[in-house]
């Protein structure tokens, strides 16, 4: 658990990176961050270390910079996620979730105006679906791939109608899983993920936000 000042520095710095106010490749200069965040250097250093562990920051020598967005990695991650979640909804539908499990799913799709909270809820929804499989390795695998594309998913949530579309799609998935329609749920999920992938990659194609050589 992070200390209060470190937690504050971490959350604010993380938001600046996710929203692209701090651009990929931009150096993280402690003195400038002190002025920007109005906190001391020690919590800033701890926050940078946490973001480094999450892959949002990279290090070259002694210099930390905002990590670039790797288009090739995104493509692979989306491909794996699409395959994995297709299997997840088939397994979840076959098990027919009970009332408590459905309440957990519905609780994770309530709309929120804060995009970071909205993304956390979307993540909770997909992980709650994975837990319905009863397989901890499936849950861990999905958590890992969602983490790898976290920044890309943030951009997706904040695009016009992005959050509303995700909410509508999640409710449809819950209904299909509840009815035991695994193949229909898998087909609908593929459409949902493909729409997200195409919108995101279209906005990033040729962008300076990408890792060198990946556009």
N, C-alpha and C positions, 0 to 999 in steps of 0.2 A: 504494500500500500504506500502511495506517494504522500510526502508531507504536504500540508495545505498549500504553501506557496509554490511548491513544485507542481502539484496537481493543477493549480491555476495557470501556471506558465505553460505546462504541457497541453492543457485543453485549448488555450488561446493560440499557441503556436501550431498545434495540430489543425485547428480550424483555418488558420491562414494558409497552411499548405494545401489542405483539401479543397479550399475554395479558389486556389490558384492566385491568391493575393501575394503569396510568396511563390515565385515561379520556379519550375524545375530547373536545376542548375544554379540557382541563386545561392551565393555563399551565406552562411549563417554566422554573422559577425556578432559576437557577444555584446560588444559595446552598443551597437545599434539596436539589438534586441532589448537591452536594458531600457533604452529610451522608449522603444515601441511598446513594450509590455509593462513598463513601470515596476519591474521587480529586479532584485539583485542578481548578480552573475551566477551564484551557486545554484539556485533553482533552475535557472536557464540551462546550465550545463547538464543538470540531471534530466531536464525535459528533453534536451537534444539526444541524450543517451537512450532514453525510452523510445523516441521516434526513430532512432537508428536501429533499434532492435525490431521495430515494426516494419522497417523497410521504406519508410517515408523520407529518410535522410541517409545520405551516403558519405563516406569519408575517403579523402585522398590525402595521404600524409597526415598532417595535423589540421587540415581544413575540412569542415563539414559543409555540405551543400544539400539543397533540396533534391531528392532523387528524381531522375527523369521518368517519364512514362514509357515503358517498353511495349511497343505495339505487338511485336512477335509474341511476347509473353502473354499479353492480353488475349490474343487470338487462341493460344494454347489453353489458357485458363478457361475461357468461355467454352471451348470445345469440350474440355473435361467436365466442366460444371453442367453443361447441357446433358451429357451422357449420364452423369451421376444422379442428377435430380430427376431425370426421367425414370431411372430405376427406383428412386426414393418414393415418388408418388405412386408407382405401381404397387410397391410393397405396403405403403401406408393405406392405400385403398383396399388392399386385400385383407388388412387387419381391422378395418372399420373402426376408427377412433371412437372412444367412449365420450360421454358428456364432459368430463373434466378436461380431457385432452382437447376437445373442440373449444372449450372456454379459453384454454391457454393459447390456442391458435388465434382466436378472435381478439384476444387482448393484445396481440402483437400487431394487429393491423388497424388500430385506431389512428386516425389522421393526426398529425402534429405539424405546426407551422415551422418548427425548427428543423432544418434539413439534416443536421447531424443526428438528432433524436429520431427523425423519420427513418434514417438509414439504419440506426440501431434496431428499430422496431422491425424493419424489413429483414434484417439479419436474423433477429429472434424468430420471425415467422418461418424462414427457410430452415433454421436449425430445429425448430419445434416439429416441422414436418419430418425432418431426418430422424428425430428421436422416436417417431412412430414406428420406424423399422425395427426398433429394439436392438440395433447393432451399433455399438459405440465407435467402431472403426469407421462406419459410414458417416457418423456425426463429426468425427475428428477430421475426416477427409474433406467434408464440405466446409467446415470451419476454416481449414487451411486455405482452400482455394478462394473463399469469400474474402479472406484477409489479404490475399495477393492482389485482388482487384478492388480493394476498398475505395481507393481514390477515384477510380473510374466509376464506381457505383455511386459515389457522392455526386459526381458530375451529372450522372443520369437522373438522380433524384431531384436535382435543382434545375433541370431543364423544364421549359413550359409544359405543364400537364404531366410531368414525369411522376410525381408522387401520387396524383389522382389515378393515373393509369395503373400504377403498381398496386394501389389499394383495391381497385376494381378487379384486377387480375387475381389478387390473393383471395378475395371473397369467392370468386368463381372456382378457384382451385379447392378451397375448403368444401364447397358444395359437391364438387365431383368426387373428392376423396370420401366424404361422408356417405355418398351414395354407392361407394364401392366401384366407381367407374375408372379403373386404373388406366386403361389405354386412352380413354378420352382425356383424363387428367394429364397424362404424359404428352399427348399431342398438343394440348392447350399450353402446357408449360414450355414446350419447344418453341411455339409461336411467341410466347411472352419473352423468352430469353433472346430469340432471334431479333425481335423488334428492338430490344435494349441494346444488343450488340451492334446492330446496323446503325442506330442513331448515334451511339457513342463513337464508333470507329469512323463514321462519316465526319463527325465534328473534329476528330483528332488527326485525320489523314493529312499528311504534309505539314503538321503543326510543329512549331518550334518547341512545343512542350514534350516532344518525344525524345527518346534516347537517340544519340547520333547513329545514323545508318539504319534506322528502323522505320523511317517514313515511307 
